[in-house]
Amino acid sequence: MATTPTPTITYINDESKEVAGIQCKKAMVQFDSGDPFEVFYTNDIHIDQPNRHTPFRKVPGVLMEFHIDFNGIRFLFKASDISYDSPKKSTFNIPEDATPTPEKEIEALILTMIESFQ
């Protein structure tokens, strides 16, 4: 599997904003190509290395707002609510007519999305 790109991250200590009721810190992210963009994250949700499998692995908290550009379209991901309750078991029910997707196909799709950060 290919390695994911590692951006330069600049932490902006004097700027923050509230996302989904939680105060978030700002960071600027710059990949080798492309313009820098902002992300907002929090350390108030305690998850060990929450971004370890993403290009944002150096961001020390849970991402609450960020965007990606994929195939010329900008996708904004922004938390709208936070629940500390365990999800209902029914959340993970697989429909009977679901078609299994091979792991390699999923990995290829994820890599395509990650490479779009570059």
Secondary structure, DSSP 8 states (H G I E B T S, - for coil): -------EEEEEEEEEEEETTEEEEEEEEE-SSS--EEEEEESSS--SSTTTTSTTTT--SEEEEEEEEETTEEEEEE------S---GGGG---TT-----HHHHHHHHHHHHHTT-
